[in-house]
C-alpha cells in the first residue's frame, strides 16, 4: 500500500474513533436500553435476610369492604385474581368457618415494611416477571411439611392466572405425599413473549413442584444415621413412634428422579426447604423422657440428632450441585442453588388475636417443640453458612410470621392463612434473593 494512502486511512480511522468516543461520553446511560433477564439485573436491588426480617406490619387495606359475606370475598381482600390449586381451597384461605369471618378483611390488610430502606432495597414484585423467570431461568422444587404445602398453595394464588395446578381437581385418591405442580398456563399472554429454554415443554415442565418431606430424610435414613453414632444402642431401641409422617430420602429427591431431572420433565434451578416442626419427642419417641418435662421431655437429644442429620444433608446437597451439569436457562447452563427457609413456631391461643404484634411475645405453655424451634433454626443456619456449602443459603426471614398471631388457618395455630401477606412475603423475598443475591456465575467448586 502506498505511504500516502496508508496515511489517509490512518487519519480516517482516528477521526471515526474520536467521533464515536465523543458520542459515547455525551450520551446518558439511560439511552442504552438493553433488555436483561431477571438474573442479569444490576445490584441496585439488594436486601440481606436480616434486613428484610427487621421490620413492621403496616395497615394497608386493598378494599373498601368492611365485612365478609361470602367465602370467596377473601380473594378480593387478598388481592388475588384466583388460585390455581384446588386442594383444601377454603381451608388454605381461612374462609371455611363463618364463625371466624370477623377476622376479615383486616387479616388481609397489612403489608410488611422493612425498617432500613437504604439497606433493604427490593424491586416491586411483579408476578409476570416471576413466571417469566421460572420458565427462562429455571423453576423451584419446594420440600417440607404441611407449612411448606401452605406456601405452595399461596404460590398458586400469587402467580394466578399465569399458572395451572395439578392434580386438578384434587380428590381423595391423592394422599399428602402426592406431587403437586404448577405449570405455565397455555392461555397466558406471557406465552407470546417468554423465551423458552431448549427442551422446555409447556405440557410437561413444571415451574414449581411441592413434595411432602417432613424430616428431609426418610425414617430409615435417620435410623441408620442414629445407629452409626450409637453403635452400642440396645437392638430393641425404637427411634420412632407410630405418629404419621411423610418422608422421602435425599437419595431419591436429589437424584435425576427429581431435583436434577432433565428437560422436558423438569428444570429446577432452586431447591427451597424448611423443616423443624416434626422433630418432636412424640415422633422421635426414643428420646422422650417423661422425667424431663421442664426440659422439653428430652428434646435436647432430638436437636443433637438434627445437627448430625443436617450436616450430612448439606454435604449431600452440595455434592449433588458440584457434580450436576446445572439448570438449563436461555443463556446456557448455570449452577443450581438451595435455600433453607427458617422454620416457624405457632402462636398459642392464636384465634383470639385480631392484629399483628409489634414485638414477638414469649410463649406461656410451650406446645409441641415450639419453644425450641429457634434452636433448630440456629443449628441449620450455622451448618449451611460454612464455606464448604457455597450453594446452600440460609434465609432467616421468620420474624414477619412470628409477628402475625392473627394470620392462622381456622383449625389450628401453626398453619398460616393464604393472603395475609406472610407466605406471599416469602415468595417475594425468595424471588428477590434468587435474582439479586445469589452469584449465578460462580465457578463450580469455588467460593
C-alpha positions as CSV (number, residue, x, y, z in Angstrom):
1,X,0.0,0.0,0.0
2,X,1.4,3.4,-1.0
3,X,2.5,5.5,2.1
4,X,0.2,8.4,1.1
5,X,-2.9,6.0,1.1
6,X,-1.8,4.4,4.4
7,X,-1.6,7.9,5.9
8,X,-5.1,8.9,4.7
9,X,-6.6,5.6,6.1
10,X,-4.9,6.3,9.5
11,X,-6.4,9.8,9.7
12,X,-9.9,8.5,8.7
13,X,-9.9,5.7,11.3
14,X,-8.7,8.0,14.0
15,X,-11.4,10.5,13.2
16,X,-14.1,7.8,13.4
17,X,-12.8,6.6,16.8
18,X,-12.7,10.1,18.2
19,X,-16.3,10.8,16.9
20,X,-17.7,7.6,18.5
21,X,-15.9,8.3,21.8
22,X,-17.4,11.8,22.0
23,X,-20.9,10.4,21.3
24,X,-20.5,7.7,23.9
25,X,-19.4,10.1,26.7
26,X,-22.1,12.6,25.9
27,X,-25.0,10.2,25.8
28,X,-26.8,9.3,29.1
29,X,-26.7,5.7,30.1
30,X,-30.5,5.6,30.2
31,X,-30.4,5.9,26.4
32,X,-28.9,2.5,26.0
33,X,-31.9,0.2,26.6
34,X,-30.8,-3.4,26.8
35,X,-33.4,-6.0,27.8
36,X,-31.9,-8.0,30.6
37,X,-33.2,-11.2,32.0
38,X,-34.2,-11.0,35.7
39,X,-31.0,-12.8,36.6
40,X,-28.8,-10.2,34.9
41,X,-30.3,-7.3,36.9
42,X,-27.8,-4.8,38.3
43,X,-27.0,-4.7,42.0
44,X,-29.3,-1.7,42.7
45,X,-31.6,-4.1,44.4
46,X,-30.2,-5.8,47.5
47,X,-31.6,-6.9,50.8
48,X,-29.9,-9.4,53.0
49,X,-32.3,-11.7,55.0
50,X,-31.5,-9.9,58.3
51,X,-32.5,-6.6,56.8
52,X,-35.7,-8.0,55.4
53,X,-36.7,-9.6,58.7
54,X,-36.2,-6.4,60.6
55,X,-39.5,-4.5,60.0
56,X,-43.1,-4.0,60.9
57,X,-46.6,-4.7,59.6
58,X,-48.3,-1.6,58.4
59,X,-52.0,-1.3,57.8
60,X,-52.6,-1.1,54.0
61,X,-56.1,-2.3,53.1
62,X,-56.8,-3.4,49.5
63,X,-60.6,-2.9,49.5
64,X,-63.3,-0.6,50.9
65,X,-65.4,-3.6,52.0
66,X,-65.7,-3.8,55.8
67,X,-67.1,-7.3,56.2
68,X,-67.0,-10.8,54.7
69,X,-70.4,-12.0,53.3
70,X,-69.1,-15.0,51.2
71,X,-66.1,-17.3,51.4
72,X,-64.9,-16.0,48.0
73,X,-64.6,-12.5,49.4
74,X,-61.2,-13.4,50.7
75,X,-59.8,-13.4,47.2
76,X,-60.7,-9.7,46.8
77,X,-59.4,-8.9,50.3
78,X,-56.1,-10.6,49.4
79,X,-55.6,-9.0,46.0
80,X,-55.8,-12.4,44.2
81,X,-57.4,-13.0,40.8
82,X,-57.9,-16.6,41.9
83,X,-55.9,-19.7,42.9
84,X,-54.7,-22.4,40.6
85,X,-54.7,-25.2,43.3
86,X,-58.0,-26.8,44.4
87,X,-56.6,-28.6,47.4
88,X,-58.4,-27.7,50.6
89,X,-59.2,-24.4,48.9
90,X,-61.1,-22.5,51.6
91,X,-59.1,-24.0,54.4
92,X,-55.9,-22.5,53.0
93,X,-57.7,-19.2,52.6
94,X,-59.1,-19.5,56.2
95,X,-62.6,-18.6,55.0
96,X,-64.0,-22.1,55.7
97,X,-65.6,-21.2,59.1
98,X,-68.2,-18.5,59.2
99,X,-67.7,-18.1,63.0
100,X,-64.2,-16.6,62.2
101,X,-65.3,-14.3,59.4
102,X,-65.0,-11.3,61.8
103,X,-61.2,-11.6,61.1
104,X,-61.8,-10.3,57.6
105,X,-60.8,-8.1,55.8
106,X,-58.4,-6.9,58.5
107,X,-56.2,-10.0,58.4
108,X,-55.6,-9.3,54.7
109,X,-54.9,-5.6,55.2
110,X,-51.3,-5.5,56.3
111,X,-48.0,-5.0,54.4
112,X,-44.6,-6.0,55.7
113,X,-42.2,-3.0,55.6
114,X,-38.5,-3.4,56.5
115,X,-37.2,-0.6,58.7
116,X,-33.9,0.1,56.9
117,X,-35.0,1.0,53.4
118,X,-31.4,2.1,52.5
119,X,-30.2,-1.4,53.4
120,X,-33.2,-3.4,52.1
121,X,-33.9,-2.3,48.5
122,X,-36.3,-4.7,46.7
123,X,-37.9,-4.2,43.4
124,X,-41.7,-4.1,43.5
125,X,-42.9,-7.6,42.9
126,X,-44.4,-8.5,39.6
127,X,-45.9,-11.9,39.2
128,X,-45.5,-11.8,35.4
129,X,-41.7,-11.2,35.9
130,X,-41.6,-14.2,38.3
131,X,-43.4,-16.5,35.9
132,X,-41.1,-15.5,33.1
133,X,-38.1,-16.1,35.2
134,X,-39.3,-19.5,36.3
135,X,-39.5,-20.5,32.7
136,X,-36.4,-18.8,31.3
137,X,-34.1,-19.3,34.3
138,X,-35.4,-22.5,36.0
139,X,-38.1,-23.5,38.4
140,X,-38.5,-24.2,42.2
141,X,-38.6,-27.5,44.0
142,X,-40.3,-26.9,47.4
143,X,-39.7,-29.6,50.0
144,X,-41.1,-29.6,53.6
145,X,-44.0,-30.3,55.8
146,X,-47.6,-29.0,55.7
147,X,-46.4,-25.4,56.2
148,X,-44.4,-25.6,53.0
149,X,-47.6,-27.0,51.4
150,X,-49.3,-23.9,52.7
151,X,-46.6,-21.9,50.8
152,X,-47.2,-23.9,47.6
153,X,-51.0,-23.1,47.7
154,X,-50.1,-19.4,48.2
155,X,-47.8,-19.5,45.2
156,X,-50.7,-20.9,43.2
157,X,-52.7,-17.8,44.1
158,X,-49.9,-15.3,43.8
159,X,-49.0,-16.4,40.2
160,X,-52.6,-16.9,39.0
161,X,-53.8,-16.8,36.2
162,X,-50.4,-17.4,34.6
163,X,-50.2,-20.9,36.1
164,X,-52.3,-24.0,36.3
165,X,-52.0,-26.7,39.1
166,X,-52.0,-30.4,39.2
167,X,-53.6,-32.6,40.4
168,X,-56.9,-30.9,39.4
169,X,-59.4,-31.4,40.7
170,X,-57.9,-32.7,44.0
171,X,-59.7,-35.8,45.1
172,X,-59.5,-38.4,47.9
173,X,-57.4,-40.7,45.7
174,X,-54.4,-38.4,46.3
175,X,-52.6,-38.5,49.7
176,X,-50.5,-35.8,51.2
177,X,-47.3,-37.3,49.7
178,X,-48.6,-36.9,46.2
179,X,-46.6,-34.5,44.0
180,X,-48.2,-31.0,43.4
181,X,-47.2,-28.9,40.4
182,X,-47.6,-25.5,38.9
183,X,-47.3,-25.3,35.1
184,X,-47.3,-22.3,32.7
185,X,-50.9,-21.7,31.7
186,X,-51.0,-22.2,27.9
187,X,-53.7,-19.5,27.7
188,X,-51.5,-16.9,29.5
189,X,-50.5,-13.9,27.3
190,X,-47.0,-14.4,28.6
191,X,-46.5,-17.4,26.3
192,X,-46.2,-14.9,23.4
193,X,-43.2,-13.2,24.9
194,X,-41.4,-15.8,27.0
195,X,-38.2,-17.2,25.6
196,X,-38.2,-21.0,26.2
197,X,-35.0,-22.8,27.1
198,X,-34.2,-25.6,24.6
199,X,-36.1,-28.7,25.6
200,X,-38.8,-26.9,27.7
201,X,-42.3,-28.4,27.1
202,X,-45.2,-26.3,28.4
203,X,-47.2,-29.5,28.9
204,X,-44.5,-31.4,30.9
205,X,-42.1,-28.9,32.5
206,X,-43.3,-27.7,35.9
207,X,-42.4,-24.2,37.2
208,X,-42.9,-25.2,40.8
209,X,-43.2,-28.6,42.4
210,X,-44.1,-29.4,46.1
211,X,-43.2,-32.7,47.7
212,X,-44.1,-33.5,51.3
213,X,-40.9,-34.3,53.1
214,X,-41.3,-33.6,56.9
215,X,-37.8,-34.5,58.0
216,X,-35.7,-34.0,54.8
217,X,-34.7,-37.7,55.3
218,X,-36.6,-41.0,55.3
219,X,-37.1,-42.6,58.6
220,X,-34.9,-45.4,57.7
221,X,-32.1,-42.9,56.7
222,X,-32.4,-41.4,60.2
223,X,-32.4,-44.8,61.9
224,X,-29.2,-45.7,60.1
225,X,-27.6,-42.3,61.0
226,X,-28.6,-42.7,64.7
227,X,-27.2,-46.2,64.8
228,X,-23.9,-45.1,63.3
229,X,-23.4,-42.7,66.2
230,X,-24.8,-45.1,68.9
231,X,-23.2,-48.5,68.0
232,X,-23.8,-49.8,71.5
233,X,-27.5,-49.0,71.4
234,X,-29.8,-51.8,72.5
235,X,-31.1,-53.6,69.4
236,X,-34.6,-53.3,70.9
237,X,-34.3,-49.5,70.8
238,X,-37.0,-47.8,68.6
239,X,-36.3,-44.3,67.4
240,X,-39.8,-43.5,66.0
241,X,-43.3,-43.8,67.3
242,X,-46.2,-44.7,65.1
243,X,-47.1,-41.0,64.6
244,X,-47.8,-40.2,61.0
245,X,-45.0,-38.5,58.9
246,X,-44.4,-38.1,55.2
247,X,-40.8,-38.6,54.2
248,X,-38.5,-39.1,51.2
249,X,-34.8,-39.9,51.1
250,X,-32.3,-37.5,49.6
251,X,-31.1,-40.4,47.6
252,X,-34.3,-40.0,45.7
253,X,-35.1,-36.3,45.7
254,X,-31.6,-35.1,44.9
255,X,-31.2,-37.5,42.0
256,X,-32.3,-37.4,38.4
257,X,-35.6,-38.7,39.6
258,X,-36.5,-35.2,40.9
259,X,-34.2,-32.2,41.7
260,X,-31.7,-32.9,38.8
261,X,-34.2,-34.4,36.5
262,X,-33.5,-33.1,33.0
263,X,-35.8,-31.3,30.5
264,X,-38.5,-31.8,29.4
265,X,-39.7,-33.4,32.6
266,X,-38.2,-30.8,35.0
267,X,-35.7,-27.9,35.1
268,X,-35.3,-26.9,38.7
269,X,-32.9,-24.1,39.4
270,X,-33.7,-23.7,43.1
271,X,-34.4,-26.1,45.9
272,X,-36.4,-24.5,48.7
273,X,-36.6,-26.4,52.0
274,X,-37.8,-25.9,55.6
275,X,-38.0,-28.4,58.4
276,X,-38.4,-28.4,62.2
277,X,-42.0,-28.9,63.1
278,X,-41.9,-32.7,63.1
279,X,-38.7,-33.0,65.1
280,X,-40.5,-33.7,68.4
281,X,-40.2,-36.2,71.2
282,X,-43.6,-37.6,70.2
283,X,-42.4,-38.7,66.7
284,X,-38.8,-39.3,67.9
285,X,-40.2,-41.3,70.9
286,X,-36.8,-43.0,71.5
287,X,-35.6,-39.7,73.0
288,X,-38.7,-39.0,75.1
289,X,-38.1,-38.8,78.8
290,X,-41.2,-38.1,81.0
291,X,-39.0,-37.1,83.9
292,X,-37.7,-34.1,82.0
293,X,-40.9,-32.2,81.4
294,X,-39.3,-28.9,82.3
295,X,-36.5,-29.5,79.8
296,X,-38.8,-30.5,76.9
297,X,-39.1,-34.2,77.6
298,X,-35.7,-35.0,76.1
299,X,-35.8,-32.6,73.1
300,X,-32.0,-31.9,73.5
301,X,-31.4,-35.4,72.1
302,X,-33.6,-34.7,69.1
303,X,-31.7,-31.4,68.5
304,X,-28.4,-33.3,68.6
305,X,-29.6,-35.8,66.0
306,X,-31.0,-32.9,63.9
307,X,-27.5,-31.3,63.9
308,X,-25.9,-34.6,62.8
309,X,-28.6,-35.1,60.1
310,X,-28.5,-31.6,58.7
311,X,-24.7,-31.6,58.5
312,X,-24.9,-34.8,56.5
313,X,-27.8,-33.4,54.4
314,X,-25.8,-30.3,53.5
315,X,-22.9,-32.4,52.3
316,X,-25.2,-34.5,50.1
317,X,-26.8,-31.4,48.6
318,X,-23.5,-29.6,47.9
319,X,-22.0,-32.8,46.4
320,X,-25.1,-33.1,44.1
321,X,-24.7,-29.5,42.9
322,X,-21.0,-29.8,42.4
323,X,-21.3,-32.9,40.1
324,X,-24.5,-31.9,38.3
325,X,-24.4,-30.3,34.8
326,X,-26.7,-27.5,36.0
327,X,-30.0,-26.0,35.2
328,X,-30.8,-25.0,31.6
329,X,-31.5,-21.3,31.0
330,X,-32.0,-19.2,27.9
331,X,-28.4,-18.0,28.3
332,X,-26.9,-21.5,28.8
333,X,-26.4,-23.6,31.9
334,X,-25.8,-22.4,35.5
335,X,-25.4,-23.9,38.9
336,X,-28.4,-24.9,40.9
337,X,-29.0,-23.3,44.3
338,X,-30.6,-24.4,47.6
339,X,-32.4,-22.1,50.0
340,X,-33.2,-23.1,53.6
341,X,-36.1,-21.0,55.0
342,X,-36.2,-20.7,58.7
343,X,-38.9,-22.8,60.3
344,X,-41.8,-21.2,62.4
345,X,-43.3,-22.0,65.8
346,X,-47.1,-21.4,66.0
347,X,-48.9,-18.9,68.3
348,X,-50.7,-20.1,71.4
349,X,-54.3,-19.0,71.5
350,X,-54.0,-17.6,68.0
351,X,-57.7,-17.2,67.2
352,X,-58.2,-14.6,70.0
353,X,-55.9,-12.2,68.1
354,X,-57.1,-9.6,65.5
355,X,-54.0,-7.7,64.6
356,X,-50.2,-8.1,64.3
357,X,-47.8,-7.7,67.2
358,X,-45.1,-5.1,67.3
359,X,-42.8,-7.4,69.2
360,X,-42.5,-11.2,69.5
361,X,-44.2,-12.3,72.7
362,X,-43.0,-15.1,75.0
363,X,-44.8,-18.4,75.0
364,X,-46.9,-19.5,78.0
365,X,-47.5,-23.2,77.6
366,X,-44.7,-24.3,75.2
367,X,-46.8,-26.5,72.9
368,X,-45.1,-29.2,70.9
369,X,-41.5,-28.2,70.2
370,X,-42.4,-24.6,69.5
371,X,-40.3,-23.1,72.3
372,X,-37.2,-24.7,70.8
373,X,-37.7,-24.0,67.1
374,X,-35.2,-21.2,67.4
375,X,-32.5,-23.8,68.2
376,X,-33.4,-25.9,65.2
377,X,-33.1,-22.8,63.0
378,X,-29.8,-21.8,64.7
379,X,-28.3,-25.2,64.1
380,X,-29.3,-25.3,60.4
381,X,-28.1,-21.7,59.9
382,X,-24.7,-22.5,61.5
383,X,-24.2,-25.6,59.3
384,X,-25.1,-24.2,55.9
385,X,-23.2,-20.9,56.4
386,X,-20.0,-23.0,56.4
387,X,-17.6,-22.3,53.4
388,X,-18.0,-26.0,52.4
389,X,-21.5,-25.2,51.2
390,X,-21.3,-22.3,48.8
391,X,-24.5,-23.1,47.0
392,X,-26.7,-23.5,50.1
393,X,-28.1,-20.3,51.6
394,X,-29.9,-19.8,54.9
395,X,-32.8,-17.4,54.9
396,X,-33.7,-16.2,58.5
397,X,-36.9,-14.5,57.4
398,X,-39.2,-15.8,60.1
399,X,-39.8,-12.6,62.0
400,X,-42.8,-11.4,59.8
401,X,-44.6,-14.6,60.5
402,X,-43.7,-14.5,64.2
403,X,-45.5,-11.2,64.5
404,X,-48.8,-12.4,63.0
405,X,-50.8,-14.3,65.6
406,X,-53.9,-13.2,63.7
407,X,-52.9,-14.9,60.4
408,X,-53.5,-18.6,61.1
409,X,-55.8,-21.1,59.5
410,X,-59.1,-21.8,61.2
411,X,-58.4,-25.2,62.7
412,X,-55.0,-24.8,64.4
413,X,-52.4,-22.2,65.4
414,X,-49.5,-23.4,63.3
415,X,-50.7,-23.3,59.7
416,X,-50.9,-19.8,58.0
417,X,-53.7,-18.4,56.0
418,X,-53.0,-17.6,52.4
419,X,-53.4,-13.9,51.6
420,X,-52.4,-12.4,54.9
421,X,-49.0,-11.4,53.4
422,X,-46.8,-13.8,55.4
423,X,-46.3,-16.6,52.8
424,X,-46.7,-14.1,49.9
425,X,-43.8,-12.3,51.6
426,X,-41.7,-15.5,51.5
427,X,-42.4,-15.7,47.7
428,X,-41.4,-12.1,47.1
429,X,-38.3,-12.4,49.2
430,X,-37.1,-15.8,47.9
431,X,-37.7,-14.5,44.3
432,X,-35.7,-11.3,45.1
433,X,-32.9,-13.4,46.7
434,X,-32.5,-15.8,43.7
435,X,-32.4,-12.9,41.3
436,X,-30.3,-10.4,43.2
437,X,-28.3,-12.0,46.0
438,X,-27.1,-15.3,44.5
439,X,-23.9,-15.3,42.4
440,X,-25.2,-17.2,39.4
441,X,-22.0,-17.2,37.6
442,X,-19.9,-18.7,40.4
443,X,-17.3,-21.2,39.1
444,X,-18.1,-24.8,40.2
445,X,-16.4,-25.6,43.4
446,X,-15.3,-22.1,44.2
447,X,-16.4,-19.8,47.0
